[in-house]
Amino acid sequence: MTYGLEAQIEELRAELRNADPAERAEIAAELEQARAELASMITVADDAHAAEPPQ
């Protein structure tokens, strides 16, 4: 699931580079939201991994 989100982030970064000034704020907000969601997913996965007992 993170792969799709990472791809979306890359697409938004490319859009931001080529966006006109009227669109930049909207794209930047979408990019920030996607980055925050990815960070949250990584934190949850790390926490779940740390909670597993060693084998």
C-alpha positions in Angstrom: 0.0 0.0 0.0 2.8 2.4 0.6 4.1 1.9 -2.9 1.0 3.5 -4.3 1.3 6.4 -1.9 5.0 6.8 -2.8 4.0 6.9 -6.5 1.4 9.5 -5.8 3.9 11.6 -3.9 6.3 11.5 -6.9 3.5 12.5 -9.3 2.6 15.4 -7.0 6.2 16.5 -6.9 6.4 16.5 -10.7 3.1 18.4 -10.9 4.4 21.0 -8.4 7.5 21.6 -10.5 5.4 22.4 -13.6 2.4 24.0 -12.0 1.3 27.6 -12.6 1.2 29.9 -9.6 -2.6 29.5 -9.2 -2.3 25.7 -8.7 0.8 25.6 -6.6 -0.8 26.0 -3.2 -3.4 23.3 -3.9 -0.8 20.8 -5.2 1.5 21.6 -2.3 -1.3 20.9 0.2 -2.1 17.6 -1.5 1.6 16.7 -1.4 1.9 17.6 2.3 -1.2 15.5 3.1 0.2 12.5 1.2 3.6 12.8 2.9 1.9 12.9 6.3 -0.2 9.8 5.5 2.9 7.9 4.4 4.7 8.9 7.6 1.8 7.7 9.6 1.6 4.4 7.8 5.4 3.9 8.3 5.0 4.6 12.0 2.2 2.1 12.4 4.1 -0.5 10.5 7.2 0.1 12.6 5.2 -0.1 15.8 3.5 -3.3 14.7 6.9 -4.8 13.9 8.4 -3.8 17.2 5.5 -5.3 19.1 6.1 -8.8 17.6 7.9 -11.1 19.9 11.4 -12.2 18.7 11.6 -15.7 17.1 
